Amino acid sequence: MTLGNLDRELIVATQQGLPLVSDPWAAVGEQIGISGDEALARFQRLQANGVLRRVAAVPNHYRLGYHFNGMTVWDVDDERVRELGRATGELPFVSHCYRRPRHLPLWPYNLFAMVHGTSRDEVESKAERIHELLGDACRGHQILYSSAILKKTGLRLQRKR
């Protein structure tokens, strides 16, 4: 799919976030000279065509009081990792979950699930719930705690000059 000028303007107008108003699509549309319905339809088309992956809120966990962030890593049977990964990702306290390749013999883990908590005990309790879900398919795990806050941003487009 070729990205036209209006679609590019739409992406640039929304890449820092949607406006916090009752009708954000109307506000974005007004900014680039189209209706809110057209802005939303264009955004949905871009998403359907794979140009954009998703629209999602990105909370600042620290400002919400979640100062303990643990990436739980799991050594799960390869035959069941897809099924168990989906189930793990659906847990309400897992912010993101994905499969990664093992790097044997040093790194046996193939399933990753991020959890946040207000205490280390809370993160460990959530990890234990994941462990119960994985059952016998799990051969081992660790919790890797965050040691620094990194600013995460995706690709950003510049306005054409």
N, C-alpha and C positions, 0 to 999 in steps of 0.2 A: 504494500500500500504506500502510495506517495503522500507525503504530508504537505497539504496545501497551506497557503498563508494564513487562512482563517483558523484552521486547526492548530497551526503553530502558535498563533496569538492566544487561542484558548488554553493551550498547555502552559504558555508563559504566564498567563493571567491566574492560573490555578496552582502552579507548582510550589508556591509558598504556603498554600492552604486555601480552603474556601472561606469566603467572608462569613463571619458569625452573625448572620441576619436570618430572618424567617424564610426568605427565598434566595438562597445563595446563587442559584442558577440565573435568576433574573438579574442579580447584581453583576455577575460575571458577564452575562450577555450584554448588559448595558455598557459595560466597560469596553467591549470589543465591537459593539454596534450590531448585535443580533438579539433576538428574543431569548428569554430564559428557556423556553421549550426547545428552541434550536440549539442552544448551548448544551443542554442536557442530552439531546439526541445525538449531537456530534460527539460528545464525551462517551456515550454508550457505544457508538460505532467504533471509535478509537479503541475502546476496551475490547469489543467483540473481535476486532481485527488484530489484537495482540500488540498494538502500539503502546497501550497503557495496561498495566497489570491489574490495578485495583485502586479504589478510593477508600481510605481508612483513616480513622483517628490515630494519632501517634501521641500517646500520653507520655508525660515526663514522670516516670515512676518515682524518682527521688522527690519531686515536689508533691506527689501524692502520699508520701510517707513510706514508700517501699524502698528501704535503703539496703536490703539484702537481695542480691540478684544472682541466681545460680543457674548456670547452664548444666543441666543434668545430661550425662552421656551414658549410653546403654549399649551393652554387647548383647544383641538380640539375634535369634535364629534368622538367617537370611530368608528362609522360606516364609516367615511370618512377619517380617519387618514392615511391610507395606500395610497390612491389616492392623498391626499393633500401633504403628505410627499414626494411622488415622484415628484410632481410638484414643491414643494419648493426646493428639492435637485437639480433640473435642473436649478434653477436660477443661472446666471453666477457669482454672488457675494457670493453664499453660498458654503463654502469650504467642509462642511460635514453636513449631516442631518440624524437623526435617531429617531426611536420611543423608548420610555422608559415607564415603568409602572408608574402609578400614585401612590402616597402614601397619600391617603386622611386621615384626612381632611387637613393636612398641605401642601401637594404638589399636586396640581391638574393638573400639566403639563404632557403631554404625547408625545409631538413632540418637538424636539430640532434641532436648525439650527445655525451653527456657521457662523458669518460674521466678516469681518475685515475692518477697515477703517483708514484713516489718521487723522480723528477727531471723536469726540463723535457724532457730528451732522451727519456725514456720516453714522455711524453705525445706528443711530436712523432713518435716511431716508431709509436705506435698510430694517430695521425692519418694517417700515410703508408699504413698498412695499410687504413684506411677508404678513402683516396683510390684505392688499387689496386682495391678492391672496386667503387667507383663508376665507375671507368674513364672512357670517353668521355662518359658522361651528366653528368659533373661539369665545370662551367665555372669554378669558383673556390671558394675556402674560406678560412677564418680559424680561429685558435684563440684563444678569449677565456678568459684565465686568471682564476681567482677571486682577489679582492683582500681579501675579508673572509669570515668565517664567519657565516652567518646561521642562526638557530634556525628550523627549519621544523616547523610543526605544522599539522594539518588542523583541521577543525571539531571543537570539543569540546562535548559535552552536559553540562549540570549535572544533578545529582540533583534530582528533584522534591521540593519541601519541603511 
